[in-house]
Amino acid sequence: MSSYLLTVLTKKQEVDTIIRDTIDKVLVLRFGRASDPVCLQLDDVLSKTAREVSKFGSVALVDIDSNEIQVYVKYFDITFIPSTVFFFNAHHMKMDFGTADHTKWVGAFHKKQDFIDVVE
């Protein structure tokens, strides 16, 4: 869909760099596959929202099928896609989404405002 507007990360070094270099903004990393329908739905919401959150957030897509990314897939226990992980000033943010897992959001945001509210 619209994921071509968002940065796609396929190497560990790319993920390391974006985490380290995103300062004073929330970094949103969507772990998933470009071929998955739910990931495509989320990517559409993310790409439509990226400009609105650009003053306080950055969004990138992480391709979980890349061999170099597997260290992060294991570290963040990405067992379901899409999974979205949040960082601020290179620190992993843990958030209470009303589930047992406070390390990531699993699934899609269905509305732009839902995503904006989380990033704010």
C-alpha positions in Angstrom: 0.0 0.0 0.0 1.7 3.2 1.2 4.7 1.7 3.0 7.0 3.0 0.3 6.7 6.4 2.1 8.3 4.9 5.3 11.9 3.8 5.9 12.3 0.1 5.7 15.1 -1.4 7.8 16.6 -4.8 6.9 19.9 -4.7 8.7 20.8 -4.7 12.4 23.1 -1.8 11.8 20.2 0.3 10.4 18.1 -0.5 13.4 21.0 0.3 15.8 21.6 3.6 14.0 18.0 4.8 13.9 17.6 3.9 17.6 20.8 5.7 18.6 20.2 8.8 16.4 16.5 9.5 17.0 16.8 12.1 19.8 13.9 14.1 21.5 11.3 12.1 19.4 9.4 8.9 19.9 10.8 6.3 17.6 8.2 3.8 16.4 9.5 0.5 14.9 6.9 -1.7 13.2 8.1 -5.3 13.0 6.4 -7.3 10.3 6.1 -8.3 6.6 5.2 -6.2 3.6 3.2 -9.2 2.3 1.0 -9.5 5.5 -2.5 -8.0 5.1 -2.6 -6.8 8.8 0.9 -5.3 8.4 -0.3 -3.5 5.2 -3.3 -2.1 7.1 -1.0 -0.8 9.9 1.5 0.5 7.4 -1.3 2.5 5.7 -2.2 4.1 9.1 1.4 4.7 9.9 2.2 6.3 6.5 -0.9 8.5 6.7 0.1 9.6 10.2 3.9 10.0 9.8 3.7 13.6 8.7 1.3 14.6 11.6 3.6 13.1 14.2 6.9 14.2 12.6 7.5 16.9 15.1 7.5 14.5 18.0 7.8 11.0 16.4 9.5 9.0 13.7 8.3 5.8 12.1 10.2 3.0 10.4 9.3 -0.5 9.3 11.5 -3.5 10.2 11.4 -6.5 7.9 11.3 -9.5 10.2 12.3 -11.9 7.4 15.7 -10.3 7.1 18.4 -12.6 8.6 20.2 -9.6 10.1 17.1 -8.5 12.0 16.7 -11.8 13.8 18.6 -10.6 16.9 15.9 -7.9 17.4 13.1 -10.4 16.6 14.4 -12.6 19.4 15.2 -9.7 21.8 11.7 -8.2 21.6 10.1 -11.6 21.4 8.3 -10.8 18.2 6.0 -13.9 17.8 3.0 -12.1 16.3 3.0 -9.6 13.5 2.7 -6.7 13.3 4.4 -5.8 16.5 5.2 -2.2 17.2 8.0 -1.2 19.6 8.6 2.4 20.9 11.8 4.2 21.9 12.6 7.6 23.3 16.2 8.9 23.3 17.5 5.4 22.6 15.6 3.9 25.5 13.0 1.2 25.0 9.6 2.4 26.3 7.4 0.1 28.2 3.8 1.0 28.0 0.6 -0.4 29.5 -1.8 -1.3 26.7 -4.1 -3.3 29.0 -2.3 -6.5 28.1 0.3 -8.7 29.9 3.0 -7.6 27.5 4.2 -4.0 28.2 7.1 -4.2 25.8 5.3 -3.7 22.5 1.9 -3.2 20.8 0.7 -6.3 19.0 -1.7 -5.8 16.1 -2.8 -2.9 14.0 -3.9 0.6 15.0 -7.2 0.9 13.2 -7.5 4.7 13.2 -5.0 7.4 12.8 -6.0 9.1 16.0 -5.4 5.9 18.0 -1.8 5.9 16.8 -1.3 9.6 17.3 -2.6 9.3 20.9 0.0 6.6 21.7 2.9 8.5 20.2 1.9 11.8 22.0 
